[in-house]
Amino acid sequence: MKAVHFGAGNIGRGFIGETLAANGFSIDFVDVNSTIINALNQRHEYDIELAAAGHEKIHVANVDGLNNKDHPEAVVAAIEKTDLVTTAIGPKILPFIAPLIADGIKARAAAGDETKLDVIACENMIGGSQFLKTEVYKHLADADETYANSHVGFPNAAVDRIVPLQHHDDPLAVSVEPFKEWVIDESQMVRPEIKLDTVVYVPDLEPYIERKLFSVNTGHATVAYTGKYKGDTTIGEAIADPEIFKQLQGALAETRDLLSHKWDFTVEELKAYQDKVASRFQNTYISDDISRVARTPMRKLGFDERFIRPIRELKARNLNYDILLDTVGMIFTYDEPSDEESVKLQQLLKENDLTTVIKQVTSLTDDELIAAIAKSYQAKLATK
């Protein structure tokens, strides 16, 4: 079996690549990083180290590299012959690879290939594969679109694995946490006979995406912004502070309340899942800077993002969201000169009415909630 994977970075090699290789796939990694691509083509293998006691090594072999900037035609040829396409490149980059995937689909159609193909975006976003589908279809003519409708699937996925901040002399070396979770919406697959060991297939992905988003993403960001507010520089420092750990537990309790009311998860299974999440943040073998986890604060304050969305939905259900609201107040105080969005946010707060800024950043129209966020921010600013 063959796979084409876009993104040869740490998540691509240390998570998706590892899983594909363990399931017997040969992998064509696609990237513009010539150093990594050249190393893959020279060695055709690499090692992953688990960030845990024992530092277990996992060997990945039967891999190659394709530079989509220098040799796009080779990428199209690989897609024409592949059994699976995956990505781990970041949501903003998906539109840039869409033309290559479209050309690969055209090549399969022109060859009369009746083999079906699933394209799975393994990104930290809701509906990533369907978003990629929209972008790919922009580059398909009617006949090719008809072929894609019957032969190509774009099943959404949720992925979760922490990759610590790291620097290696070996460009292919990568360290990852032992925990990993990859969930795929099987109802959107066109080739369901390809099922990967260790991957979970579900008929409805949304509950699992929200469980991950409102636990891992909300929790990690809560530790980061609370830590920054208190003067810490690393997640390790922050999570060791009992007050910050209490803030994390409070935020997770609120999202757990929402998830248990909204989906079929029991409180007990959610508690076990979130306790595991908290223990992952406490992994002493993972070193991560708060500035990395807290980066792009304006995006993280978005209407459907990890804080505002659960706050909105908790409010709609008359459930408590005090800790989440308290954390949002700290996010608005986040001042990191190296972070473009942080600089922009602080500039907006200096130059504009507070209510106007909150509306602009969060897209909220609920005056009561906007006022509550303003009150939280002002209280945090006063005690900073």
Buried (B, 14 or more C-beta within 10 A) or exposed (E): EBBBBBBBBBBBBBBBBBBBBEBEBBBBBBBBBEEBBEBBBEEBEBBBBBBBEEEEEBEBEEBBBBBBEEEBEBBBBBBBBBBBBBBBBEBEBBBEBBBBBBBBBBBBBEEEBEEBBBBBBBBBBBBBBBBBBEBBBEBBEEEBBEBBEEBBBBBBBBBBBBBBBBEEEEBBBBBBBBBBBBBBBBBBBBBBEBEBEEBBBBEEBBBBBBBBBBBBBBBBBBBBBBBBBBEBEBBBBBBBBEEBBEBBBBBBBBBBBBBBEBBEBEEEEBBEBBEEBBEBBBBEBBBBBBBEBBBEBBEBBBEEBBBBBBBBBBBEEEEBBBBBBBBBBBBBBBBBEEBEBBEEBBEBBEEEEBEEBBBEBBEBEBEEBBEBBBEBBEEBBEEE
